[in-house]
Amino acid sequence: MSMAGRDLMLFAGVSLVGVGILFILVAVAAPRLFTVVWRWGGLTVVVPLGLCVILSVVLTVILNLLARGR
C-alpha cells in the first residue's frame, strides 16, 4: 500500500473516532435536542431531528472544505 493510501486510511479512522466522540458528547449535553417522539400503544419511535440537521450541516461544511483542497 502506498504512503498516500495509509495516510488516507489513518485520516478516515481518526475522523470516525472523532465523529463517534462528538455523537456521545452531543447525546450527553443535549438529550432532548429537537427530538420527536411518536407513541402507538407499546411502540415508541424516537427521531433526533435536531441532531440530524446539525450533523448534516457540519459534515457538509467539512466535506466541502476537503473537496476544495483538491
N, CA, C and O atoms as a DFTB+ gen file, in Angstrom:
280 C
 N C O
     1  1       0.847      -1.175       0.000
     2  2       0.000       0.000       0.000
     3  2       0.893       1.239       0.000
     4  3       1.917       1.290       0.682
     5  1       0.488       2.215      -0.765
     6  2       1.289       3.433      -0.863
     7  2       1.152       4.284       0.394
     8  3       0.252       4.090       1.210
     9  1       2.061       5.216       0.518
    10  2       2.048       6.108       1.681
    11  2       0.778       6.955       1.706
    12  3       0.223       7.199       2.777
    13  1       0.307       7.411       0.530
    14  2      -0.922       8.216       0.462
    15  2      -2.124       7.392       0.910
    16  3      -3.020       7.914       1.574
    17  1      -2.149       6.110       0.552
    18  2      -3.237       5.236       0.969
    19  2      -3.263       5.045       2.470
    20  3      -4.328       5.049       3.088
    21  1      -2.096       4.879       3.052
    22  2      -2.015       4.746       4.513
    23  2      -2.457       6.023       5.207
    24  3      -3.179       5.975       6.202
    25  1      -2.026       7.164       4.684
    26  2      -2.428       8.441       5.272
    27  2      -3.938       8.628       5.194
    28  3      -4.560       9.105       6.143
    29  1      -4.524       8.251       4.060
    30  2      -5.971       8.375       3.899
    31  2      -6.712       7.467       4.873
    32  3      -7.711       7.878       5.463
    33  1      -6.236       6.245       5.045
    34  2      -6.873       5.316       5.982
    35  2      -6.728       5.811       7.420
    36  3      -7.664       5.699       8.211
    37  1      -5.568       6.352       7.759
    38  2      -5.368       6.904       9.096
    39  2      -6.299       8.088       9.341
    40  3      -6.910       8.196      10.405
    41  1      -6.403       8.969       8.358
    42  2      -7.305      10.112       8.464
    43  2      -8.753       9.662       8.622
    44  3      -9.487      10.208       9.446
    45  1      -9.168       8.670       7.837
    46  2     -10.545       8.161       7.927
    47  2     -10.813       7.555       9.303
    48  3     -11.879       7.776       9.878
    49  1      -9.864       6.802       9.831
    50  2     -10.035       6.193      11.147
    51  2     -10.124       7.229      12.250
    52  3     -10.991       7.140      13.120
    53  1      -9.245       8.197      12.223
    54  2      -9.265       9.251      13.240
    55  2     -10.547      10.073      13.116
    56  3     -11.125      10.473      14.127
    57  1     -10.994      10.325      11.891
    58  2     -12.230      11.081      11.685
    59  2     -13.433      10.327      12.250
    60  3     -14.292      10.927      12.895
    61  1     -13.499       9.024      12.016
    62  2     -14.605       8.227      12.541
    63  2     -14.613       8.207      14.062
    64  3     -15.675       8.279      14.681
    65  1     -13.443       8.112      14.663
    66  2     -13.366       8.170      16.128
    67  2     -13.842       9.535      16.618
    68  3     -14.580       9.623      17.599
    69  1     -13.420      10.594      15.937
    70  2     -13.840      11.943      16.314
    71  2     -15.348      12.131      16.197
    72  3     -15.968      12.728      17.076
    73  1     -15.939      11.627      15.122
    74  2     -17.390      11.726      14.948
    75  2     -18.113      10.926      16.036
    76  3     -19.138      11.369      16.553
    77  1     -17.588       9.764      16.380
    78  2     -18.185       8.964      17.448
    79  2     -18.151       9.680      18.782
    80  3     -19.135       9.671      19.521
    81  1     -17.028      10.299      19.093
    82  2     -16.914      11.067      20.345
    83  2     -17.860      12.261      20.308
    84  3     -18.480      12.595      21.317
    85  1     -17.973      12.902      19.153
    86  2     -18.903      14.023      19.008
    87  2     -20.337      13.576      19.253
    88  3     -21.091      14.277      19.928
    89  1     -20.727      12.424      18.717
    90  2     -22.073      11.877      18.953
    91  2     -22.324      11.682      20.442
    92  3     -23.385      12.042      20.952
    93  1     -21.351      11.116      21.131
    94  2     -21.510      10.863      22.561
    95  2     -21.649      12.171      23.322
    96  3     -22.514      12.290      24.190
    97  1     -20.810      13.156      23.013
    98  2     -20.873      14.444      23.701
    99  2     -22.195      15.164      23.462
   100  3     -22.768      15.737      24.390
   101  1     -22.676      15.138      22.233
   102  2     -23.948      15.792      21.924
   103  2     -25.100      15.054      22.605
   104  3     -26.022      15.690      23.115
   105  1     -25.058      13.737      22.621
   106  2     -26.123      12.959      23.264
   107  2     -26.181      13.239      24.758
   108  3     -27.267      13.291      25.336
   109  1     -25.032      13.420      25.386
   110  2     -24.998      13.706      26.821
   111  2     -25.398      15.158      27.093
   112  3     -26.142      15.434      28.034
   113  1     -24.909      16.077      26.274
   114  2     -25.129      17.504      26.519
   115  2     -26.557      17.937      26.199
   116  3     -27.121      18.768      26.911
   117  1     -27.138      17.398      25.158
   118  2     -28.469      17.836      24.729
   119  2     -29.341      16.638      24.386
   120  3     -29.589      16.376      23.209
   121  1     -29.813      15.905      25.394
   122  2     -30.572      14.686      25.101
   123  2     -31.920      14.945      24.438
   124  3     -32.455      14.060      23.772
   125  1     -32.471      16.127      24.606
   126  2     -33.784      16.434      24.026
   127  2     -33.693      17.453      22.894
   128  3     -34.641      18.204      22.663
   129  1     -32.578      17.489      22.196
   130  2     -32.345      18.472      21.138
   131  2     -33.260      18.194      19.947
   132  3     -32.953      17.356      19.099
   133  1     -34.371      18.896      19.895
   134  2     -35.344      18.754      18.807
   135  2     -35.712      17.299      18.548
   136  3     -35.775      16.861      17.399
   137  1     -35.949      16.572      19.595
   138  2     -36.294      15.160      19.454
   139  2     -37.800      15.016      19.304
   140  3     -38.570      15.575      20.085
   141  1     -38.209      14.266      18.298
   142  2     -39.624      13.989      18.066
   143  2     -39.904      12.567      18.535
   144  3     -39.187      11.634      18.173
   145  1     -40.947      12.407      19.341
   146  2     -41.294      11.087      19.876
   147  2     -42.730      10.770      19.485
   148  3     -43.646      11.543      19.767
   149  1     -42.919       9.620      18.829
   150  2     -44.254       9.135      18.499
   151  2     -44.505       7.871      19.307
   152  3     -43.637       7.004      19.407
   153  1     -45.705       7.770      19.884
   154  2     -46.061       6.587      20.668
   155  2     -47.368       6.005      20.130
   156  3     -48.367       6.713      20.001
   157  1     -47.347       4.716      19.819
   158  2     -48.529       3.980      19.407
   159  2     -48.617       2.738      20.278
   160  3     -47.944       1.742      20.008
   161  1     -49.423       2.786      21.300
   162  2     -49.552       1.643      22.192
   163  2     -48.222       1.305      22.838
   164  3     -47.681       2.100      23.606
   165  1     -47.688       0.121      22.528
   166  2     -46.414      -0.311      23.096
   167  2     -45.215       0.071      22.251
   168  3     -44.080      -0.228      22.625
   169  1     -45.443       0.735      21.103
   170  2     -44.352       1.094      20.192
   171  2     -43.990       2.564      20.376
   172  3     -44.864       3.431      20.353
   173  1     -42.712       2.839      20.557
   174  2     -42.223       4.212      20.669
   175  2     -41.148       4.437      19.610
   176  3     -40.186       3.674      19.521
   177  1     -41.317       5.492      18.807
   178  2     -40.346       5.852      17.777
   179  2     -39.747       7.204      18.155
   180  3     -40.476       8.181      18.325
   181  1     -38.426       7.263      18.287
   182  2     -37.728       8.487      18.650
   183  2     -36.864       8.916      17.466
   184  3     -36.031       8.145      16.989
   185  1     -37.063      10.147      16.994
   186  2     -36.301      10.673      15.856
   187  2     -35.591      11.951      16.297
   188  3     -36.248      12.956      16.572
   189  1     -34.246      11.928      16.369
   190  2     -33.494      13.119      16.787
   191  2     -33.290      14.076      15.612
   192  3     -32.207      14.121      15.029
   193  1     -34.318      14.834      15.268
   194  2     -34.257      15.723      14.101
   195  2     -33.199      16.802      14.245
   196  3     -32.491      17.098      13.283
   197  1     -33.077      17.389      15.412
   198  2     -32.087      18.448      15.618
   199  2     -30.678      17.943      15.399
   200  3     -29.872      18.599      14.738
   201  1     -30.376      16.776      15.955
   202  2     -29.050      16.194      15.772
   203  2     -28.792      15.883      14.305
   204  3     -27.679      16.080      13.818
   205  1     -29.804      15.399      13.598
   206  2     -29.638      15.106      12.174
   207  2     -29.331      16.365      11.370
   208  3     -28.476      16.345      10.484
   209  1     -30.020      17.454      11.673
   210  2     -29.797      18.711      10.955
   211  2     -28.404      19.261      11.253
   212  3     -27.682      19.660      10.340
   213  1     -28.031      19.283      12.526
   214  2     -26.710      19.785      12.908
   215  2     -25.610      18.942      12.280
   216  3     -24.647      19.481      11.736
   217  1     -25.748      17.627      12.353
   218  2     -24.747      16.729      11.771
   219  2     -24.651      16.924      10.264
   220  3     -23.553      16.917       9.708
   221  1     -25.780      17.097       9.603
   222  2     -25.785      17.308       8.158
   223  2     -25.040      18.585       7.780
   224  3     -24.243      18.588       6.841
   225  1     -25.295      19.651       8.498
   226  2     -24.627      20.929       8.199
   227  2     -23.123      20.823       8.446
   228  3     -22.323      21.253       7.615
   229  1     -22.742      20.255       9.581
   230  2     -21.318      20.136       9.916
   231  2     -20.586      19.269       8.900
   232  3     -19.511      19.639       8.429
   233  1     -21.157      18.124       8.563
   234  2     -20.495      17.243       7.599
   235  2     -20.447      17.871       6.202
   236  3     -19.476      17.662       5.474
   237  1     -21.459      18.623       5.818
   238  2     -21.437      19.303       4.520
   239  2     -20.298      20.310       4.461
   240  3     -19.577      20.379       3.465
   241  1     -20.135      21.090       5.522
   242  2     -19.049      22.069       5.558
   243  2     -17.696      21.369       5.498
   244  3     -16.818      21.791       4.745
   245  1     -17.518      20.315       6.272
   246  2     -16.240      19.588       6.296
   247  2     -15.932      18.990       4.927
   248  3     -14.815      19.119       4.426
   249  1     -16.920      18.338       4.324
   250  2     -16.689      17.724       3.012
   251  2     -16.420      18.767       1.930
   252  3     -15.612      18.527       1.033
   253  1     -17.080      19.914       2.000
   254  2     -16.800      20.984       1.033
   255  2     -15.391      21.526       1.200
   256  3     -14.713      21.811       0.213
   257  1     -14.947      21.670       2.436
   258  2     -13.573      22.136       2.680
   259  2     -12.556      21.126       2.170
   260  3     -11.539      21.505       1.590
   261  1     -12.826      19.845       2.384
   262  2     -11.907      18.802       1.887
   263  2     -11.901      18.759       0.356
   264  3     -10.842      18.587      -0.247
   265  1     -13.061      18.911      -0.275
   266  2     -13.135      18.861      -1.729
   267  2     -12.466      20.086      -2.348
   268  3     -11.887      19.993      -3.430
   269  1     -12.541      21.218      -1.678
   270  2     -11.918      22.446      -2.192
   271  2     -10.400      22.317      -2.188
   272  3      -9.726      22.899      -3.038
   273  1      -9.858      21.561      -1.243
   274  2      -8.414      21.393      -1.145
   275  2      -7.825      20.563      -2.274
   276  3      -6.611      20.576      -2.479
   277  1      -8.648      19.852      -2.997
   278  2      -8.134      19.013      -4.093
   279  2      -7.945      19.818      -5.284
   280  3      -7.520      19.301      -6.317
